[in-house]
Amino acid sequence: MITIKDVEHVAKLARLELTEEEKQKFTGQLGDVLKHVEMMNEVDTTNVEPMNHPIDFSNVMRADNPIYENTREELMQNAPDSEGDFFKVPKIN
């Protein structure tokens, strides 16, 4: 059974300031949550394998092969100004 002291302790750990009304409200809500957890503990899961997702799927990945479609010279033609193999940009203050 959850008490107001339990709620105050959790609130202190979470650095929350609760009013007396909120303490009463959260005592009931936290108790209800724990009742649901207790109900789930009663379910027989002896033949159920652990899973991380309810739907079984696999991620299809393509090979990561680099493709060089443009040469450096072709790319440098797009530069408004260049110096050697580098883009030349205005100085930023």
C-alpha positions in Angstrom: 0.0 0.0 0.0 1.3 3.4 -1.0 1.3 6.1 1.7 1.7 9.8 1.6 5.2 9.4 3.0 6.1 7.2 -0.1 4.8 10.0 -2.4 6.7 12.6 -0.4 9.9 10.5 -0.7 9.4 10.1 -4.5 8.7 13.8 -4.9 11.8 14.6 -2.9 13.9 12.4 -5.2 12.4 14.1 -8.2 12.9 17.5 -6.6 9.1 18.3 -6.8 7.2 20.4 -4.5 3.7 19.0 -4.0 0.7 20.5 -2.3 -1.3 18.4 0.1 -4.0 18.0 -2.5 -1.5 16.7 -5.0 0.0 14.3 -2.4 -3.5 12.8 -1.8 -4.1 12.6 -5.6 -0.8 11.0 -6.4 -1.0 8.5 -3.5 -4.1 7.0 -5.2 -2.6 7.2 -8.7 0.7 5.6 -7.7 -1.2 2.8 -5.9 -3.3 2.1 -9.0 -0.2 1.9 -11.2 1.4 -0.6 -8.8 -1.8 -2.7 -8.7 -1.6 -3.0 -12.5 2.1 -4.0 -12.3 1.1 -6.7 -9.8 -1.6 -8.0 -12.2 1.0 -8.3 -15.0 3.3 -10.3 -12.6 0.5 -12.9 -12.3 0.7 -13.7 -16.1 2.5 -16.9 -16.9 5.4 -16.0 -19.2 7.4 -19.2 -18.9 7.3 -20.1 -22.6 7.5 -16.5 -23.9 10.8 -15.4 -25.3 12.0 -11.8 -24.5 11.5 -9.3 -27.3 12.3 -5.7 -27.9 9.4 -5.1 -30.3 6.0 -6.7 -30.7 6.4 -7.0 -34.5 9.2 -9.2 -35.9 11.0 -7.3 -38.6 14.6 -6.9 -39.8 16.3 -3.8 -41.1 17.3 -4.1 -44.7 20.5 -2.2 -45.4 22.2 -1.6 -48.7 25.9 -1.8 -49.2 27.6 1.6 -48.5 29.6 2.0 -51.7 30.9 5.5 -52.3 30.1 6.9 -55.8 32.1 9.7 -57.2 30.0 11.3 -59.9 31.8 14.6 -60.2 35.5 15.4 -60.5 37.1 18.1 -58.4 37.5 20.2 -61.5 33.7 20.0 -62.2 32.9 20.9 -58.7 35.3 23.9 -58.7 33.5 25.3 -61.7 30.6 26.1 -59.4 32.7 28.2 -57.1 32.3 31.9 -57.4 36.0 32.3 -56.4 38.6 29.7 -55.8 42.3 29.4 -54.9 44.0 26.2 -55.9 41.8 23.3 -54.9 39.8 25.3 -52.3 36.7 27.5 -52.4 37.6 31.1 -51.6 35.0 32.8 -49.3 34.8 36.3 -47.8 36.4 36.8 -44.4 34.0 36.8 -41.5 34.6 39.1 -38.6 
